Amino acid sequence: MSALSERLKLLRSMRNITQSRLAELLEVDPRVYNRWERGTAVPQFETVVRIADILQVSLDELAGRQQPSQALKIHNYELHKLYQQVDSLPDDEQKALVLVIDSLIKTSQMTAQQTSAAKR
């Protein structure tokens, strides 16, 4: 097993992402990704850069030259990409987005509480 394959598995696991989900985000066949983690194949450099972006790590972390950072910003890659774009929105649109997100979270929490209470 190569250093890259070991790091792929470690970093993917740290982020609670399945092999198939990471393959989907990379737009590759899950069997191809599996070969990368097993060390029987190596991704192209452009793909390695995309993997680092998705896992929110540096290339040095991915290559094993630097310890992996525990400070993960956002677990969901798509949310992370959107989050990076939100800062460029005008203030009034950011405020509207905060209201929408807050509403979704409160609704989810209330549903979870109701489900928990119904199970008792």
C-alpha positions in Angstrom: 0.0 0.0 0.0 1.4 3.4 -1.0 1.5 6.5 1.2 -1.1 8.1 -1.0 -3.5 5.2 -0.8 -3.1 5.1 3.0 -3.7 8.9 3.3 -6.7 8.7 1.0 -8.3 6.1 3.3 -7.4 8.0 6.5 -8.5 11.4 5.3 -11.7 10.0 3.8 -12.5 8.2 7.0 -11.8 11.3 9.1 -14.3 13.2 7.1 -16.9 10.4 7.4 -17.2 10.1 3.6 -17.8 6.7 2.0 -15.7 5.5 -0.9 -18.7 5.7 -3.2 -19.6 9.2 -2.2 -16.1 10.4 -2.8 -16.1 8.7 -6.1 -19.3 10.4 -7.0 -17.9 13.8 -6.0 -14.9 13.1 -8.2 -17.1 11.9 -11.0 -15.2 8.5 -11.2 -16.4 5.0 -11.0 -16.3 3.7 -7.4 -14.2 0.7 -8.5 -11.6 3.1 -9.8 -11.5 5.0 -6.5 -11.3 1.7 -4.6 -8.2 0.8 -6.6 -6.6 4.1 -5.5 -7.2 3.3 -1.9 -5.9 -0.2 -2.3 -2.8 1.1 -4.0 -3.2 -0.9 -7.2 -3.7 2.3 -9.2 -2.8 6.0 -8.9 -5.0 9.0 -9.8 -3.8 11.6 -12.2 -2.4 14.8 -10.7 -5.4 16.9 -11.6 -7.6 14.3 -9.7 -5.2 14.4 -6.7 -5.7 18.2 -6.6 -9.5 17.7 -6.7 -9.3 15.1 -3.9 -7.4 17.6 -1.8 -10.1 20.2 -2.4 -12.9 17.9 -1.6 -11.3 16.6 1.6 -10.3 20.2 2.5 -6.6 19.3 2.9 -3.3 20.5 1.4 -1.4 18.4 -1.1 1.3 18.0 1.5 -1.3 16.5 3.9 -2.6 14.2 1.2 0.9 13.1 0.3 1.8 12.4 3.9 4.4 15.1 4.2 2.3 17.0 6.8 0.0 15.8 9.5 -3.6 15.9 8.6 -5.5 18.9 10.1 -8.3 18.0 12.5 -9.9 21.4 11.9 -12.5 20.5 9.2 -14.6 23.5 8.3 -17.7 21.8 6.7 -18.1 18.1 6.3 -20.3 18.3 3.2 -18.2 19.3 0.2 -21.1 20.9 -1.8 -22.0 23.0 1.2 -18.4 24.0 1.7 -18.2 25.2 -2.0 -21.4 27.2 -1.5 -20.2 28.6 1.8 -17.1 30.0 0.0 -19.4 31.8 -2.5 -21.8 33.2 0.1 -19.3 35.7 1.3 -19.5 37.5 -2.0 -23.2 38.0 -1.9 -24.7 41.4 -0.9 -25.5 41.8 2.8 -29.3 41.6 2.3 -29.0 38.3 0.4 -26.7 37.0 3.1 -29.3 37.9 5.8 -32.0 36.1 3.8 -29.8 33.1 3.5 -29.2 33.1 7.3 -33.0 33.2 7.8 -33.5 30.2 5.5 -30.8 28.1 7.1 -31.9 29.0 10.6 -35.5 28.0 9.6 -34.3 24.6 8.2 -32.3 23.8 11.3 -35.1 24.7 13.7 -37.6 22.6 11.7 -35.2 19.7 11.7 -34.6 20.0 15.5 -38.4 20.1 16.2 -38.9 17.1 14.0 -36.2 15.2 15.9 -37.7 16.2 19.2 -41.2 15.1 18.1 -39.8 11.8 16.8 -37.9 11.2 20.1 -41.0 12.0 22.2 -43.1 9.7 20.1 -40.7 6.8 20.8 -41.0 7.2 24.5 
